[in-house]
Amino acid sequence: MTSLALLLWIVSGIVLQLAIYLGIGFWRHWQDYQALRHRAAEFNLPVAPLPPVEAGDTPAAAWPAFRTFRVERKVVEDAAQSVCSFYLMPQDGQALPPFRPGQFLTFRLDLPMATGGTEQIVRCYSLSDAPRPDGYRVSIKRLLPPVGSQVPPGRSSGFFHDHVDVGSLLQVRAPAGHFHIDRSDAPVVLIGGGIGITPMLSMLSWCLNEQPAREVWLFYGVRDGSELMMQAHLEALAAAHHNFHLRFCFSRPLAEESARSADHHRGRIDVRLLRMELALKPYHFYICGPTTLMESLVPALEDWGVPDAHIHFEAFGPASIKRRRAATSPATIPQNGAEDAGIVVTFAQSGKQFPWQPAAGSLLEFAEANGIAVDSGCRAGGCGTCQTTIRVGEVAYRQPPDYDPEPGTCLLCVCVPRANVTLEV
C-alpha cells in the first residue's frame, strides 16, 4: 500500500467518524425537541413562532407642509345639529398614508373678516374614523359661548359650519399627535366627554376592524341625548360586536331619558361608575374631553391603582392636566432643565422679563400667564403655530414634537427653558 493510499484511508476514517458524531448529535437534539413538543402539548402550552413586527408600528410616510383637500361630504351628526362631519379627499388623487387612531389633522384656514379681506389661522381637529387610503374624516362641534358670557363663539368651528361645504378646498397638514391607541390585545376603555368622543370613534373603528376579539368599552358623556353624536351607528356596532360594550352617560338627562336601557347612565363619568362596570383586568384607559373631566378622572384612576402607563389622555388644553406620578418622573423633567432655580425668561418684542416658574407648565402657558399673547393651535407640538425664534439660550422638550421646528426656533407649547432664554415674542 502506497503512502497516498494510506493517507486516503486515514482521511476517510476521520470523515466517517465526524459524520457518525454529527448524526448522533442531530438525533439526540431531535429527540429532545420532540420531547419538548410532547410536554408542551401535555400542559397545553402554545408552540408558535415569535410574532412579526407590525408594519403599522413604524411611522407612516407623510407629506411636507400643507396639502389641498376637497370636501366630498358634509353630514350633521347629532339631534342638536351642533356637530358636522367633513369627509376629505386629496385633490391630487394620490393615496393617503395611514395614521395612528387618535391623531389629528392641522388646518390652515383663511377666515373672512368683517372689515374685508381674510385672516389666516391654524387649528387642529381629531380624525374621527379608522384609517382609509382614499380619505379622512373630521367631526367638528360648533363652539358657542356660555349663556350670559362675553366670550365670542368659536371662530374656526363656526367657519367650518357656515362656510365650508361640499366642494370647498382646504389646506391640511398630515396626521400628527402622540395620543393614539396601542396595538396590543390588552382590554381597552375609551372615555369621551362631549366632542372629545372624536378620537375615541377613530380608535373604536380601528379596533373593531383590526382586532375584533379585543375587549373594548366606550363611555360617552354628554348633557342629554340630543348631543349624542352617531348614536344609531354606535348602537349598531354594539349589537354586532359582543366584545364591544357601550355606555351613554347623561349629566342632565331629559325626562324621557331617565328610564332607558342598561346602556344609559344618569350622571357624569366617574371612577365609581367605572368600578361598578369593569372587571379586575389590566385595562388601558384612553380619555379625551374637557378639562373638568380630566382633572377629576385622571387622579381618581391613579388613586384606584391604575398604573400610570395605562392612563392615556388628551384634554382641550392638554398641558393643564398634571399627573401626580409623572410630575416627579425623570422622563418628564429634562436633566439640568427647568427645575433649576434662578432661570429668567425674556420676551424680546414685548420687552418683558420674568423669573421662570416650573409650575407654570410649558413656555406657552408661562407666556400667557404673564399677559403675552402667542398664536397657538394644537398645544401639543403638532401644528407648528407657536414656533418662536430663540435669540439666546436653549430649551428642552417635555415630549418629542411631531412638527419639526426650524433651526434656532422652538415650539413653546411643549418645551421649557434649560437656562436663561430670550424668545422672539
C-alpha atoms as one frame of an Amber mdcrd trajectory, in Angstrom:
protein
   0.000   0.000   0.000   1.396   3.289  -1.035   1.639   6.254   1.305  -1.019
   8.086  -0.738  -3.498   5.248  -0.345  -2.783   5.122   3.402  -3.432   8.869
   3.683  -6.748   8.477   1.844  -7.815   5.698   4.221  -6.942   7.860   7.249
  -8.870  10.879   5.862 -11.865   8.686   5.031 -11.876   7.297   8.565 -11.809
  10.777  10.071 -14.662  11.958   7.811 -16.688   8.847   8.714 -16.171   9.447
  12.416 -17.243  13.079  12.072 -20.365  12.053  10.142 -21.270   9.497  12.808
 -20.682  12.074  15.578 -22.799  14.733  13.861 -25.537  12.226  13.105 -25.710
  11.100  16.731 -25.764  14.742  17.900 -28.556  15.610  15.495 -30.565  12.569
  16.592 -30.240  13.499  20.269 -31.308  17.095  19.593 -34.263  15.860  17.557
 -35.312  13.546  20.386 -35.071  16.451  22.892 -37.107  18.681  20.567 -39.837
  16.055  20.183 -39.916  15.566  23.966 -40.379  19.311  24.466 -43.195  19.385
  21.930 -44.972  16.485  23.669 -44.513  18.165  27.054 -45.895  21.442  25.678
 -48.917  19.617  24.291 -49.392  17.779  27.593 -49.516  21.055  29.534 -51.438
  22.916  26.836 -48.578  25.319  26.161 -48.509  27.136  22.814 -45.769  26.309
  20.343 -45.610  29.163  17.860 -43.018  31.402  16.242 -42.450  34.921  17.516
 -44.949  37.379  16.037 -43.590  39.563  13.232 -43.060  43.267  13.797 -46.169
  45.155  12.721 -45.655  47.492   9.816 -48.137  49.858  11.430 -45.806  50.434
  14.367 -43.377  52.339  12.180 -44.105  55.977  11.340 -46.071  56.358   8.143
 -44.706  58.447   5.332 -46.409  61.851   5.288 -46.396  64.884   3.055 -44.474
  68.049   3.959 -46.192  71.342   4.759 -49.844  71.654   3.657 -51.766  69.661
   1.032 -55.039  70.582  -0.676 -58.115  68.518   0.185 -61.632  68.735  -1.216
 -64.743  68.308   0.944 -66.698  65.384  -0.528 -69.439  65.167   2.082 -70.767
  67.236   4.978 -73.012  65.390   7.450 -74.843  66.643  10.558 -74.236  64.027
  13.277 -76.483  64.912  16.244 -80.061  65.901  17.001 -78.930  69.299  18.293
 -77.266  69.932  14.895 -74.119  71.111  16.641 -71.682  68.561  15.159 -70.795
  68.172  11.476 -68.552  65.570   9.904 -66.432  66.599   6.927 -65.209  63.883
   4.553 -61.966  64.986   2.922 -60.364  63.692  -0.281 -56.905  64.712  -1.553
 -57.247  66.921  -4.603 -54.229  65.265  -6.247 -55.918  61.846  -6.058 -52.865
  60.195  -4.512 -53.205  57.555  -1.792 -53.045  58.750   1.794 -50.630  57.398
   4.402 -52.249  55.535   7.293 -52.413  57.326  10.615 -52.493  56.140  14.193
 -56.077  56.140  15.528 -56.408  59.088  17.895 -54.265  61.528  15.905 -55.400
  64.869  14.475 -55.232  66.952  11.301 -53.964  70.529  11.212 -55.857  73.033
   9.041 -54.706  76.402   7.724 -57.851  78.485   7.363 -58.476  81.843   5.679
 -61.273  83.373   7.742 -63.284  86.279   6.312 -63.068  89.490   8.322 -65.887
  91.961   8.935 -63.683  94.757   7.601 -62.980  92.843   4.380 -60.175  90.527
   3.403 -59.199  87.395   5.284 -57.193  86.404   8.327 -55.157  83.201   8.365
 -55.311  80.969  11.437 -54.229  77.392  12.180 -56.452  74.918  14.032 -56.314
  71.182  14.788 -59.172  68.663  14.773 -59.111  64.972  15.656 -59.689  62.363
  12.977 -62.930  60.556  13.764 -62.692  57.409  11.623 -60.359  54.469  11.100
 -57.526  54.946   8.580 -58.537  54.656   4.910 -56.277  55.092   1.875 -58.673
  57.395  -0.023 -59.890  59.936   2.510 -60.078  61.327   6.033 -62.950  62.396
   8.275 -63.058  65.058  10.965 -66.109  65.842  13.092 -66.351  69.401  14.401
 -68.682  70.860  17.008 -69.834  74.454  16.714 -68.410  76.163  19.776 -70.957
  78.518  21.333 -70.193  80.935  24.173 -71.611  80.138  27.626 -75.004  81.723
  28.277 -74.634  85.278  29.578 -70.892  85.473  28.912 -68.989  87.910  26.739
 -66.779  85.161  25.266 -67.057  85.135  21.451 -68.147  81.938  19.673 -65.526
  79.642  18.204 -64.176  81.249  15.027 -62.813  78.156  13.316 -65.719  75.853
  14.228 -68.193  78.492  13.076 -66.245  78.878   9.835 -66.470  75.140   9.159
 -70.197  75.015   9.875 -71.147  78.194   7.991 -68.643  78.477   5.140 -67.202
  75.019   4.396 -69.430  72.962   2.105 -69.155  70.151  -0.417 -66.549  71.189
  -2.960 -64.659  73.526  -0.615 -60.870  73.281  -0.737 -58.892  73.145   2.499
 -55.181  73.250   3.307 -54.303  70.302   5.522 -51.141  69.119   7.247 -50.515
  65.367   7.631 -51.888  63.462  10.665 -49.905  64.014  13.849 -50.135  63.642
  17.615 -48.819  61.443  20.413 -52.290  60.441  21.639 -53.140  57.197  19.846
 -54.170  53.665  20.730 -51.631  50.887  21.141 -51.649  47.727  19.011 -51.593
  45.170  21.810 -54.502  42.885  22.656 -54.932  44.355  26.167 -58.535  45.235
  27.077 -59.218  48.914  26.498 -61.562  51.545  27.951 -62.349  54.555  25.772
 -63.799  57.602  27.561 -65.069  60.594  25.582 -66.609  63.710  27.083 -68.596
  65.869  24.640 -66.738  66.393  21.370 -63.835  64.508  22.971 -65.596  61.473
  21.515 -63.997  62.096  18.099 -60.605  60.407  18.665 -62.445  57.619  20.509
 -64.507  56.952  17.376 -61.295  56.567  15.410 -59.844  54.166  17.986 -63.096
  52.209  18.207 -63.459  51.805  14.446 -59.867  50.649  14.137 -60.235  48.125
  16.971 -63.435  46.602  15.593 -61.919  46.362  12.104 -58.429  45.137  13.020
 -58.832  43.482  16.432 -62.431  42.211  16.679 -61.532  39.859  19.548 -60.216
  42.706  21.716 -62.393  43.757  24.657 -63.445  47.407  24.186 -65.575  49.631
  26.416 -66.808  53.069  25.381 -68.119  55.546  27.964 -69.598  58.564  26.175
 -70.585  61.549  28.334 -72.931  64.374  27.245 -75.575  66.543  28.875 -78.516
  64.772  27.233 -79.385  62.552  24.283 -79.708  65.438  21.829 -75.933  65.887
  21.995 -75.076  62.273  21.196 -73.050  62.004  18.019 -73.674  58.996  15.736
 -75.917  57.353  18.335 -77.586  54.895  15.939 -74.211  53.925  14.451 -72.706
  53.245  17.876 -75.700  51.191  18.988 -75.493  49.131  15.792 -71.791  48.454
  16.423 -72.525  47.349  19.995 -75.217  44.967  18.742 -72.916  43.492  16.100
 -69.770  43.035  18.254 -70.112  41.111  21.509 -66.694  42.330  22.715 -67.771
  45.982  22.427 -69.600  47.429  25.445 -71.307  50.840  25.063 -72.381  53.184
  27.859 -74.014  56.601  27.373 -73.706  58.926  30.370 -76.098  61.896  30.688
 -75.249  64.618  33.210 -78.623  66.344  32.696 -80.895  63.762  31.045 -84.264
  64.722  29.613 -87.356  63.341  31.331 -87.851  60.603  28.741 -84.217  59.523
  29.098 -84.360  58.832  32.829 -85.694  55.293  32.472 -83.793  53.907  29.496
 -81.928  50.644  28.998 -78.855  49.429  30.852 -76.510  51.173  28.431 -77.738
  54.587  29.650 -76.309  56.016  32.869 -77.579  59.068  34.723 -74.676  61.212
  35.843 -71.179  62.131  34.805 -68.424  59.651  34.016 -66.534  58.995  37.233
 -64.394  56.281  38.751 -67.318  54.950  40.796 -69.145  54.090  37.579 -66.018
  52.505  36.111 -65.502  50.349  39.200 -69.106  49.147  39.007 -68.916  48.259
  35.313 -65.387  46.938  34.822 -63.905  43.661  35.975 -60.461  43.459  37.555
 -58.375  43.372  34.386 -55.295  45.264  33.145 -57.317  47.793  31.149 -55.694
  50.631  29.251 -57.694  53.862  29.602 -57.865  56.422  26.783 -59.588  59.651
  27.787 -60.449  62.829  25.901 -62.719  65.619  26.987 -62.996  68.971  28.734
 -60.533  69.886  31.445 -63.102  69.346  34.214 -63.447  65.685  33.198 -59.687
  65.188  33.071 -58.994  66.932  36.373 -61.411  64.637  38.198 -60.926  61.344
  36.369 -57.166  61.067  35.852 -56.261  61.453  39.569 -59.157  59.147  40.530
 -57.818  56.403  38.253 -54.392  56.817  39.844 -55.968  56.532  43.315 -57.805
  53.391  42.151 -54.415  51.839  41.436 -54.372  52.009  37.644 -50.696  52.049
  36.554 -49.509  55.347  35.169 -48.507  53.645  31.911 -52.135  52.519  31.443
 -53.632  56.045  31.577 -53.533  57.936  28.265 -55.348  61.221  27.797 -55.801
  64.293  25.668 -57.642  67.300  27.043 -58.839  70.524  25.464 -55.666  72.295
  26.601 -53.647  69.155  27.489 -50.821  70.845  29.386 -53.239  71.925  32.115
 -53.627  68.339  33.372 -50.940  67.459  35.902 -50.150  63.795  36.546 -49.130
  63.044  40.103 -46.585  60.372  39.320 -45.386  61.958  36.091 -44.692  65.186
  37.952 -41.642  63.572  39.581 -40.712  61.194  36.789 -37.306  61.704  35.168
 -38.951  61.084  31.809 -40.919  64.317  32.037 -38.313  66.608  33.609 -35.251
  67.310  31.473 -31.874  66.842  33.077 -30.374  70.203  34.124 -33.695  71.664
  32.947 -36.425  73.902  34.196 -36.397  72.570  37.738 -33.212  74.574  38.362
 -33.722  77.801  40.279 -32.738  81.222  39.012 -33.770  80.854  35.366 -35.039
  84.034  33.716 -37.208  84.135  30.567 -37.044  87.269  28.423 -39.664  88.092
  25.786 -37.834  90.344  23.327 -40.666  92.016  21.383 -42.718  92.837  24.460
 -39.633  93.850  26.429 -40.767  91.813  29.446 -38.664  89.603  31.679 -39.838
  87.125  34.312 -38.258  84.550  36.624 -39.200  81.085  35.395 -41.802  79.189
  37.391 -41.712  75.437  36.610 -45.256  75.051  37.954 -46.489  77.172  35.039
 -46.140  74.243  32.637 -44.868  74.957  29.137 -43.303  78.179  27.902 -46.561
  78.876  26.058 -48.559  78.703  29.273 -45.887  80.754  31.053 -46.156  83.475
  28.395 -49.963  83.506  28.546 -49.940  83.628  32.358 -47.806  86.773  32.119
 -50.073  88.526  29.634 -48.076  87.802  26.470 -50.240  86.679  23.547 -48.807
  83.887  21.392 -50.513  82.320  18.392 -51.141  78.631  19.055 -53.091  75.770
  17.555 -52.847  72.207  18.803 -50.917  72.976  22.025 -49.330  69.535  21.647
 -46.319  70.058  19.371 -48.070  69.032  16.190 -49.024  72.108  14.173 -46.064
  74.496  14.474 -48.226  77.569  15.078 -46.359  78.589  18.240 -42.908  78.218
  16.635 -40.731  81.001  18.057 -37.153  82.107  17.442 -34.686  81.604  20.284
 -32.395  84.652  20.464 -30.300  83.470  23.412 -30.224  80.273  25.475 -31.723
  76.847  24.937 -34.869  74.871  25.709 -35.767  71.247  26.410 -38.801  69.363
  25.113 -41.069  67.579  27.542 -42.126  65.244  24.709 -40.829  64.807  21.154
 -42.823  67.194  18.915 -44.466  65.874  15.749 -43.771  69.157  13.975 -40.085
  69.632  13.145 -39.180  73.205  14.182 -36.729  75.185  12.086 -33.145  75.530
  13.374 -32.885  78.241  16.001 -36.590  78.025  16.899 -38.720  76.096  19.361
 -42.331  75.074  19.894 -43.418  76.924  23.015 -46.330  74.577  23.753 -44.126
  71.560  24.540 -40.858  72.994  25.816 -39.333  74.542  28.931 -36.085  76.516
  29.394 -32.839  74.747  30.236 -31.148  78.016  31.211 -31.789  81.735  30.815
 -33.537  82.194  27.498 -34.604  85.108  25.292 -37.547  84.483  22.945 -38.685
  86.478  19.903 -42.180  87.290  21.191
